[in-house]
Amino acid sequence: MRRAIVLAALVGSAHGVAADPWVVTGEAGTELDSNVQRVQDGAVDPDDPLETVDPVTAWVMRFGARVERRGKIAGGAAAFNLSDLTRIVTDGEIAVENVSVLAGNLRWLRRVGERPVAAGFAVAAIDALPLSDNIGARTFRNLGADAVLAMQTEDEHELTLAFGVRDFTYKPDHDFDWRGPAANARLELMLWQPAAKTKALELVTTLAFENRGFDTTALANDCPHEAEPDPGCSASTDIQRRDRYQRLGVELTWVGRQVAAIAYQITVIDSNDYGQSLARHRATLSGTAVLPLDVYGTLLAILQIDQYLEGRIVPGGPQMQEYTSIDDENRSSVQLRLARKLVGQWAIEGRAAIWRNLSNEPMEAEFGRELVYLGLVYGK
């Protein structure tokens, strides 16, 4: 979110891009990643259980493009975007990390009579494609479709309800594929805004629920009574694995000469599969400001604590990420972004980030990752 604010200010303000129904942006750059494979220290090599995998530092090239369109279709308001982000690792021994992520969203809402209510639909698709082999690293496909109902008051309060389905495919291991119904609610409250609308204080609350059904069967705890959790004493069952995914988030945002936000989110996964239940607490604090020399700076701090409700059974695993892009990292971090407009629609952007695993789980392996990036951004 904060990155979008920076880029919009850099490439849109001087040329009135907001009035143009088409918005095109692109980026290209290089980064140094201290843990390209995002492995935990001492993690077991999946190809050889007797060996461990150490973090690998490598240079990475990144290319991205995004096109957005807003307009009227069939009497309703439509918003469409399509994007691609490609990452190429220069170390040929870990070419499995070469991935391209395609994402698209379409949303259409039409007002219902004279009421401040709009109804419509939203569809979304994200597909992480391997570039150097048949599977790639952490590649996935996430599909979703929703019926949407939006209500807005004159005070700019808005409630959006969505009901639909999700289909997730984890390409390296299809045991983690799932599908099922989903429900979402988003309440936006404009707490304060002057008549000139030069400042604003907004509160956003989100609720989400997914009933995830897997093609695999659930495992059961077969450990001795009061014994420590251990994956070696789990037992198979003939019950289909099902997870209840629940998320509650609250975010307070101030927009003025600076942009600042504070947020808290709790995610609870209640699974009938032994060791897969999880409670994740995530707090974020961010700020964006104009610095000397017309540099836009954004600082983001994330504190995340994971609680494994049955003890830590499976090290790592797909539950460590949200799987909405190849950039999201569900661990505590501090991230800094700096951007400055150059000429025309061109801007330069740099960022640095540090990720750590701050979980207090006794069986949790340590995780560390540092990244620095420099690139060019184009927007029209």
C-alpha positions in Angstrom: 0.0 0.0 0.0 2.7 2.5 1.0 4.7 1.7 -2.2 1.6 2.4 -4.3 1.3 5.8 -2.6 4.9 6.7 -3.4 4.7 5.6 -7.0 1.4 7.4 -7.6 2.9 10.6 -6.3 6.0 10.2 -8.4 4.6 9.3 -11.8 1.1 10.6 -11.6 0.9 14.1 -10.0 2.5 16.2 -12.6 0.7 14.7 -15.6 -2.8 14.2 -14.4 -2.7 10.4 -14.7 -5.7 10.0 -12.4 -7.9 11.5 -15.1 -6.7 9.0 -17.7 -8.6 5.7 -17.7 -5.4 3.9 -18.6 -2.5 3.7 -16.2 0.7 2.0 -17.2 3.7 1.4 -14.9 6.9 -0.6 -15.3 10.0 -1.3 -13.3 13.4 -2.9 -13.9 16.3 -3.2 -11.4 18.7 -5.5 -9.6 18.9 -6.6 -6.0 21.3 -8.5 -3.7 19.5 -11.1 -1.7 21.2 -12.8 1.2 18.7 -15.7 1.3 17.3 -16.2 -2.2 15.8 -19.6 -1.4 14.3 -18.3 1.9 15.5 -21.3 3.9 15.7 -21.5 7.6 19.2 -22.0 9.1 20.0 -25.7 9.2 16.8 -26.6 7.2 16.7 -30.2 5.9 17.5 -30.6 2.2 14.3 -32.0 0.6 16.3 -34.0 -1.9 18.6 -35.5 0.8 17.2 -35.8 4.3 20.7 -36.4 5.7 21.9 -33.0 4.5 21.0 -29.4 5.4 20.5 -26.4 3.2 22.4 -23.2 4.0 21.2 -19.7 2.8 22.6 -18.6 -0.5 23.5 -15.0 -1.4 23.0 -14.0 -5.0 22.3 -11.1 -7.3 18.8 -11.0 -8.8 17.4 -9.1 -11.8 13.8 -7.9 -11.6 11.4 -6.8 -14.3 7.8 -5.8 -13.9 4.9 -4.2 -15.7 1.3 -3.2 -14.8 -1.6 -1.8 -16.7 -4.8 -0.5 -15.1 -8.1 0.6 -16.6 -11.2 2.2 -15.0 -14.4 3.1 -16.8 -18.1 2.4 -17.4 -19.4 -0.9 -18.7 -23.1 -1.8 -19.0 -24.1 1.0 -16.7 -21.6 0.0 -14.0 -18.2 1.0 -12.8 -15.4 -1.4 -13.8 -11.8 -1.6 -12.7 -9.3 -3.9 -14.3 -5.6 -4.5 -13.8 -3.0 -6.9 -15.2 0.5 -7.2 -14.0 3.7 -9.3 -14.4 6.7 -9.5 -12.1 9.7 -11.6 -13.2 12.7 -12.5 -11.1 15.9 -13.9 -12.6 18.7 -15.2 -10.3 22.2 -14.9 -11.7 23.4 -18.0 -9.8 22.8 -20.8 -12.3 22.9 -23.5 -9.5 19.7 -22.1 -8.1 17.9 -21.3 -11.3 14.8 -23.0 -9.8 14.3 -19.5 -8.2 13.6 -17.9 -11.6 9.9 -17.2 -11.5 7.4 -14.9 -13.3 4.2 -14.0 -11.5 1.1 -13.0 -13.6 -1.8 -11.4 -11.8 -5.1 -10.0 -13.0 -8.2 -8.6 -11.3 -11.6 -7.5 -12.7 -14.2 -5.7 -10.5 -17.6 -4.5 -11.7 -20.3 -2.7 -9.6 -23.6 -1.2 -10.6 -25.7 1.0 -8.4 -29.1 -0.5 -7.4 -31.8 2.1 -8.2 -31.5 5.3 -6.2 -30.1 3.7 -3.2 -26.4 4.2 -2.1 -25.9 0.5 -2.8 -24.0 -1.2 -5.6 -23.9 -4.9 -6.5 -21.6 -6.7 -8.9 -18.7 -9.2 -9.0 -15.0 -9.5 -8.7 -12.6 -12.1 -10.1 -8.9 -12.5 -9.5 -6.1 -14.8 -10.6 -2.4 -15.1 -9.6 -0.1 -17.6 -11.3 3.6 -18.0 -10.4 5.3 -19.6 -13.4 8.6 -21.4 -13.3 11.1 -20.2 -15.9 14.0 -22.7 -15.7 12.3 -26.0 -14.8 8.9 -27.6 -14.7 8.0 -26.6 -11.1 10.1 -23.8 -9.8 10.5 -22.7 -6.2 7.4 -21.9 -4.1 5.3 -21.5 -7.3 1.6 -21.4 -6.9 -1.8 -20.5 -8.6 -4.5 -18.7 -6.7 -7.9 -18.2 -8.2 -11.0 -16.4 -6.8 -14.4 -15.2 -7.7 -16.9 -13.2 -5.6 -20.3 -11.7 -5.7 -19.9 -8.2 -4.2 -22.3 -5.8 -2.4 -21.1 -2.3 -1.5 -22.9 0.3 0.6 -21.7 3.9 1.0 -23.0 6.8 3.1 -22.7 10.6 2.4 -20.0 10.7 5.1 -17.8 8.4 3.0 -18.3 5.4 5.2 -18.3 2.3 3.1 -19.2 -1.4 3.8 -18.2 -4.0 1.3 -19.4 -7.6 1.5 -18.0 -10.4 -0.8 -19.0 -14.1 -1.0 -17.4 -16.5 -3.4 -14.9 -19.4 -3.9 -11.2 -19.8 -3.8 -8.9 -22.4 -5.5 -5.3 -22.7 -4.5 -2.6 -24.9 -6.1 0.8 -25.2 -4.6 2.9 -26.6 -7.5 5.9 -28.1 -5.6 3.6 -30.2 -3.4 0.0 -30.8 -4.3 -0.7 -32.1 -0.8 -1.2 -28.4 0.0 -3.8 -27.7 -2.8 -7.1 -26.6 -1.5 -10.5 -25.1 -2.6 -13.6 -23.9 -0.9 -16.1 -21.1 -0.2 -14.9 -17.7 1.1 -16.5 -14.7 2.7 -15.1 -11.2 3.2 -16.2 -8.0 4.8 -14.5 -4.6 4.7 -15.7 -1.5 6.7 -14.1 1.9 5.9 -14.9 4.7 8.3 -13.8 8.3 7.6 -13.2 9.4 11.1 -12.1 13.0 10.2 -11.7 15.1 7.1 -11.8 18.9 6.6 -14.0 20.4 3.9 -11.0 21.0 1.6 -10.2 17.2 1.9 -6.5 17.9 2.2 -6.2 15.6 5.2 -8.0 12.5 6.4 -8.1 10.0 9.2 -9.5 6.7 8.2 -10.2 3.4 10.0 -10.5 0.2 8.1 -11.7 -3.1 9.6 -11.6 -6.4 7.6 -13.0 -9.8 8.3 -12.3 -12.9 6.2 -13.3 -16.6 6.4 -12.4 -19.5 4.1 -13.4 -23.2 4.5 -10.5 -25.0 2.8 -10.9 -28.5 1.6 -7.8 -30.6 0.7 -7.6 -33.7 -1.5 -5.4 -35.3 1.1 -6.4 -37.0 4.3 -5.7 -35.6 7.8 -3.0 -36.8 10.2 -3.8 -37.5 13.9 -1.6 -37.2 17.0 -0.4 -40.6 17.9 2.3 -39.5 20.4 2.2 -40.8 24.0 0.1 -38.9 26.4 1.8 -35.6 27.5 4.7 -36.2 25.1 6.3 -33.4 23.2 4.9 -32.8 19.6 6.8 -34.9 17.2 6.1 -35.5 13.4 7.4 -39.0 13.8 4.5 -40.2 15.9 1.6 -38.9 13.7 -0.9 -41.4 12.3 -2.8 -41.3 9.1 -6.7 -41.3 9.0 -9.4 -41.7 6.4 -10.8 -38.2 7.1 -10.4 -35.5 4.5 -8.2 -32.6 5.6 -10.2 -29.4 6.2 -9.0 -26.0 7.5 -11.0 -23.1 8.7 -9.1 -19.9 7.9 -10.2 -16.8 9.8 -8.7 -13.3 9.7 -9.5 -10.1 11.5 -7.6 -6.9 10.7 -7.8 -3.2 11.9 -5.8 -0.4 10.3 -5.8 3.3 11.1 -4.4 5.6 8.4 -3.5 9.3 8.5 -3.2 11.1 5.1 -1.8 14.7 5.0 1.6 16.1 4.2 2.8 12.7 5.4 1.1 9.3 5.3 1.2 7.1 8.4 -0.6 3.9 9.3 -0.7 1.5 12.2 -2.4 -1.9 11.9 -3.0 -5.2 13.7 -4.1 -8.5 12.1 -4.8 -11.9 13.7 -5.1 -15.0 11.5 -6.3 -18.3 12.9 -6.1 -21.5 11.0 -8.1 -24.3 12.7 -7.1 -27.5 11.0 -8.1 -31.2 11.6 -4.6 -32.1 10.3 -2.2 -32.7 13.2 0.3 -29.8 13.6 -1.2 -27.5 11.0 -3.3 -25.2 13.3 -1.9 -21.8 13.6 -2.5 -18.4 15.2 -0.6 -15.5 13.6 -0.4 -12.1 15.2 0.9 -9.3 12.9 1.4 -5.7 13.8 2.6 -3.1 11.2 3.7 0.5 11.5 4.5 2.6 8.4 5.1 6.1 7.3 5.7 8.0 4.0 7.1 11.5 3.8 8.8 13.8 1.3 12.5 14.1 2.3 15.1 16.6 1.2 16.0 16.7 -2.5 12.3 15.7 -3.4 12.9 12.1 -2.3 9.9 10.1 -1.2 10.7 7.8 1.7 8.7 5.0 3.2 9.6 3.1 6.3 7.7 -0.1 7.2 8.1 -2.2 10.3 6.3 -5.6 10.8 6.2 -7.6 14.0 4.9 -11.1 13.6 4.4 -13.8 16.2 3.2 -17.3 15.2 1.7 -19.6 17.7 1.4 -23.3 16.7 -1.7 -24.5 18.6 -0.6 -28.1 18.8 3.1 -27.4 19.0 5.6 -26.9 16.2 5.3 -30.1 14.0 6.2 -29.2 10.4 9.3 -27.0 9.9 8.7 -24.3 7.4 6.1 -25.1 4.9 3.7 -23.2 2.6 1.9 -21.6 5.6 4.8 -19.3 6.1 3.6 -17.1 3.2 0.4 -15.5 2.1 1.0 -16.4 -1.6 -0.2 -13.2 -3.2 3.2 -12.4 -4.8 6.8 -13.4 -4.8 7.7 -10.4 -2.5 5.4 -11.1 0.5 7.4 -12.6 3.4 5.4 -13.5 6.5 8.0 -12.8 9.0 9.1 -9.8 11.1 10.9 -7.2 9.1 12.0 -3.6 8.7 11.8 -2.2 5.2 12.9 1.2 3.8 12.0 2.5 0.3 13.4 5.7 -1.3 12.2 7.1 -4.6 12.8 10.2 -6.6 11.4 11.5 -9.8 13.9 11.9 -12.6 12.5 13.3 -15.9 9.2 12.9 -17.5 7.6 9.7 -16.3 10.8 8.2 -15.0 11.7 7.7 -11.4 14.5 5.9 -9.5 13.7 3.6 -6.5 15.9 2.0 -3.9 15.0 -0.2 -1.0 16.6 -2.2 1.8 14.9 -4.8 4.0 15.8 -7.1 6.9 13.6 -10.2 7.8 13.9 -12.2 10.9 11.9 -15.0 12.6 11.0 -13.7 16.1 8.8 -16.7 17.1 9.2 -18.0 20.6 8.3 -21.6 19.6 11.0 -23.9 21.0 11.3 -26.0 17.8 11.3 -23.0 15.4 14.4 -22.7 13.3 16.1 -19.3 12.9 15.5 -17.3 9.8 17.4 -14.4 8.4 17.3 -12.5 5.1 18.6 -9.1 4.0 18.0 -7.4 0.7 19.1 -4.2 -1.1 17.5 -3.1 -4.4 18.0 -0.3 -7.0 15.9 0.1 -10.0 14.0 2.4 -12.4 10.3 3.0 -12.5 8.2 4.2 -15.4 4.6 5.4 -15.2 2.1 6.8 -17.6 
